[in-house]
Amino acid sequence: MFLHGGWDHILGNMLFLAIFGKNVEDAFGPIRYLVFYFAGGFAAMMTQTAMTLLFGTAAEARVPELGASGAITAVLGAYFVLYPGSRIRRWIFLGLWFSYQLIEASFGLFSASANGGAWRSSPTSAGSSSACW
């Protein structure tokens, strides 16, 4: 759940977490918020694993999962449920979030080779951490 696709992925997640996370934490309290954050990331990871096992190929199963965005998405969802009348334009931010995820993943929904899908089979990537993330 703590893997990211790169620095831009980390910074994008932190931007959305900074915008929405504090309000959700204030509503839940710090302990419940932490549990909720981990549960959201775990649920996203399990959903991705199930979809890969059910509908993916062997090559797709070798791609490491980047589950940090699942936890951030749970926080976004909680914010929209807790604050339905907020002045922040929910649908604009939600559209930006999904657009960001598609662009960041290089449309990895459609190709296992996107974002280093073949990193394990590459002989040059064995000692290079930049080849993976």
C-alpha positions as CSV (number, residue, x, y, z in Angstrom):
1,M,0.0,0.0,0.0
2,F,3.0,2.3,0.3
3,L,4.4,1.9,-3.2
4,H,4.1,4.8,-5.6
5,G,4.7,5.1,-9.3
6,G,7.3,7.9,-8.9
7,W,7.7,11.3,-7.3
8,D,4.8,12.8,-9.2
9,H,2.6,10.1,-7.9
10,I,3.6,10.7,-4.3
11,L,3.2,14.5,-4.7
12,G,-0.2,14.1,-6.4
13,N,-1.4,11.8,-3.6
14,M,-0.1,14.2,-1.0
15,L,-1.9,17.1,-2.7
16,F,-5.3,15.4,-2.5
17,L,-4.6,14.2,1.0
18,A,-3.7,17.7,2.1
19,I,-6.9,19.1,0.6
20,F,-9.3,16.5,1.9
21,G,-7.6,14.5,4.6
22,K,-7.6,16.9,7.5
23,N,-11.3,17.4,7.4
24,V,-11.9,13.7,7.4
25,E,-9.5,13.2,10.2
26,D,-11.3,15.9,12.2
27,A,-14.6,14.1,11.7
28,F,-13.3,10.6,12.5
29,G,-10.6,11.3,15.1
30,P,-7.0,10.3,14.6
31,I,-7.2,6.6,15.5
32,R,-10.4,5.9,13.5
33,Y,-9.0,7.9,10.6
34,L,-5.8,5.8,10.6
35,V,-7.9,2.6,10.6
36,F,-10.1,3.9,7.9
37,Y,-7.1,4.9,5.8
38,F,-5.5,1.5,6.1
39,A,-8.9,-0.2,5.4
40,G,-9.4,1.8,2.3
41,G,-5.9,1.0,1.0
42,F,-6.4,-2.7,1.9
43,A,-9.8,-2.9,0.2
44,A,-8.4,-1.3,-3.0
45,M,-5.4,-3.7,-3.0
46,M,-7.7,-6.7,-2.5
47,T,-10.0,-5.5,-5.3
48,Q,-7.1,-5.0,-7.7
49,T,-5.7,-8.5,-6.7
50,A,-9.1,-10.1,-7.3
51,M,-9.5,-8.4,-10.7
52,T,-6.0,-9.4,-11.8
53,L,-6.5,-13.0,-10.7
54,L,-10.0,-13.3,-12.3
55,F,-9.4,-11.4,-15.5
56,G,-5.7,-10.8,-15.9
57,T,-2.9,-12.6,-17.6
58,A,0.3,-14.1,-16.1
59,A,2.2,-11.0,-17.2
60,E,-0.2,-8.7,-15.5
61,A,0.0,-10.7,-12.3
62,R,3.8,-9.9,-12.1
63,V,3.2,-6.1,-12.1
64,P,3.6,-4.8,-8.5
65,E,0.4,-3.2,-7.1
66,L,0.5,0.5,-6.2
67,G,-2.1,0.7,-3.5
68,A,-1.5,4.2,-2.1
69,S,-4.0,5.7,-4.4
70,G,-6.7,3.4,-3.1
71,A,-6.3,4.8,0.4
72,I,-6.4,8.4,-0.9
73,T,-9.6,7.5,-2.9
74,A,-11.2,6.2,0.3
75,V,-10.4,9.6,2.0
76,L,-11.9,11.4,-1.0
77,G,-15.0,9.3,-0.8
78,A,-15.4,9.9,2.9
79,Y,-15.0,13.7,2.4
80,F,-17.7,13.7,-0.2
81,V,-20.1,11.7,2.0
82,L,-19.3,13.7,5.2
83,Y,-19.5,17.1,3.5
84,P,-22.1,17.0,0.7
85,G,-22.7,20.7,0.8
86,S,-19.1,21.8,0.8
87,R,-18.0,24.8,-1.2
88,I,-15.3,22.8,-3.0
89,R,-16.6,21.7,-6.4
90,R,-16.8,18.0,-5.7
91,W,-17.3,16.8,-9.2
92,I,-14.4,18.9,-10.6
93,F,-12.0,17.5,-8.0
94,L,-13.3,14.0,-8.5
95,G,-12.8,14.4,-12.3
96,L,-9.3,15.7,-11.7
97,W,-8.5,12.8,-9.5
98,F,-9.6,10.2,-12.0
99,S,-7.9,12.0,-14.8
100,Y,-4.7,12.2,-12.8
101,Q,-4.9,8.5,-12.0
102,L,-5.3,7.6,-15.7
103,I,-2.5,9.9,-16.8
104,E,-0.2,8.8,-14.0
105,A,-0.8,5.1,-14.8
106,S,-0.1,5.7,-18.5
107,F,-3.4,4.0,-19.1
108,G,-2.0,0.9,-17.4
109,L,-5.6,-0.5,-17.3
110,F,-5.0,-1.6,-20.8
111,S,-1.4,-2.8,-20.8
112,A,0.6,-4.8,-18.3
113,S,3.8,-3.4,-19.7
114,A,2.8,0.2,-18.7
115,N,4.8,1.5,-15.7
116,G,7.3,-1.3,-15.7
117,G,5.2,-4.4,-16.2
118,A,8.2,-6.2,-17.6
119,W,10.6,-5.0,-14.9
120,R,11.3,-8.5,-13.5
121,S,12.2,-10.0,-16.8
122,S,14.7,-7.2,-17.7
123,P,18.3,-8.3,-17.0
124,T,19.4,-4.6,-16.5
125,S,16.8,-3.9,-13.8
126,A,18.0,-6.5,-11.2
127,G,20.2,-4.0,-9.4
128,S,18.5,-0.7,-10.3
129,S,15.7,0.6,-8.1
130,S,14.8,3.2,-10.6
131,A,13.7,0.5,-13.0
132,C,10.9,-0.5,-10.7
133,W,9.6,2.7,-9.2
